[in-house]
């Protein structure tokens, strides 16, 4: 059942809610602002390390990546952004067959930056960089080959 207020009670309730709103507005007015003046501040711009910008495949000092072409990242991707091409070769040192990465394609235009591929990788072979300037004129340039060998 709806509570009935008198005229004076309704007026006091209205003033109370107005003051509550003004208190929130006043508090936000004096808090420091975090708006970045991009592109004027490119030299001093600090990106959060948790930002997901572009998928990269880091390499070691010898230029080798850690990807073993297991395909877990490709299976974890919900919208088929990653396509892995691999081949099986015979390892001379052990005499066993081994999968080798031939091509690692990543479509930045279709990626929704969910990080499921990074979480699925058991060897930490892929990660997101903090690069955020991804504007291009042709969508075909957004399809990238991450392994540079």
N, C-alpha and C positions, 0 to 999 in steps of 0.2 A: 504494500500500500504506500502511495506517495505521501511524503511528509508535507503538510501545509505549513507555510510560514506566514507570519504577519508582514505587513508592509515594511516595518522597521527591521524585522529579522531578515527579510530578503535584501534590503538595502545594505545591511551590515555584511551579509554573506557576499554580496557583489563587490563591496569595497575590499573585503579580505582576499578574494580571489584576484582582484586587480593588483593588490600589493604583493601577493605571491608571484604573479607574473612579472611585475616590475623588479622584484628582488632577483629573479633569475636573469632578467635582461641586464640589470646593473652589474651582476657578478660576471657575466660574459663580456661586458663592455670593457672591464679592466683586466681580463686575462690576456696574456701575451698571444699575439697572432702567429700562426705558422704558415701563412701564405708565402709561397716561393715566387719571386719575381723572375720567372723563366721567360725568355732566354738571356736576360741581362746578367744573371748570376751564374752562368755556366761554370766559371772558374772556381767558385766557392760552393757549388751545389753538393749537398751530402745526400746520398741515397741510402735508405735503410738496407742493411745486409739481408733482410728477409724478403726484399722485393724480388719478384719473379719477372725478369725482362725477356731474356732470350736463352734458349737451351744451348749449352756449349758442351764440348767434349774435351776436358782438360788432358794435357799430355805431360809426360815426365821429362826429365832432362835430355833424354835421348830422342824425344819426339814421338814416342809410342803412347797410344792410349790404352786404357785398361779394359776396353770392351771385348768380351769373349763371344759376342754374337749369340747370346742365349735367347734373345727375343722376348724377355719378360717385360721390358719397357713397351714394346710394340703391343703385347697382349693387354697391358694395363691401360693403355691409352684409350679413352672412351670414344674418340671420334677419328681414329685412324690417322693421326698426325704423323706418326713415325713409321717408316718403312725400312726394314733391314734386309740387305742382300748378303748372303754368306755362302761360303763354299767349304767343303770338307776336303782336307788334305791329309797326307800321311806324314806324321812327325818322325823324322829320321832318328832322333835321339831315343825315343821310347818305343817306336814301332807301332804306335796306336794312331787311329784316325782322330783328327782334331778339327773343330770348326774354326774358320777364320773369317773375320769381318771384311767384306768387299766394299760395301757402300752403306752408309747410314744417312738416310734422307729424313729431313725434318721440315714440315710445312708450318711456318710461323703464322701464316694467315688463317689456318684452321685450328691452331692451338688455343685452348681455353685456359692455359696456365694453372692447371689443377695440381700439378706436381706429383701425380700418381706414377708417372714414368720414373721420376727421380727416386721416389720411395721404393719402387719395385726393383731397382737395379741392385744386385747383390755385391757388385764390385765398385760402386760409386764412380762409374765411368762417365756419367752425365750429371750436369748440374745447371741451375739457372744463374745467369749473370745479372748484373744490375744495369745493363744497357737498356735504355728505354726508347731511344729514337729509332723507330722502326717504320717510319712513313716512306712509302715508295710510290712510284707512278704505275708500275707494272706488277700485278700480283704474282707473276711467274718468278720474280726475283725473291719472293718470300720462301720459296722452296730451296732449302740449303742442304748441302752435303757437309756433314759435320766431321767425318774422318778425312783428314787432309792427305792421306797417303795415296 
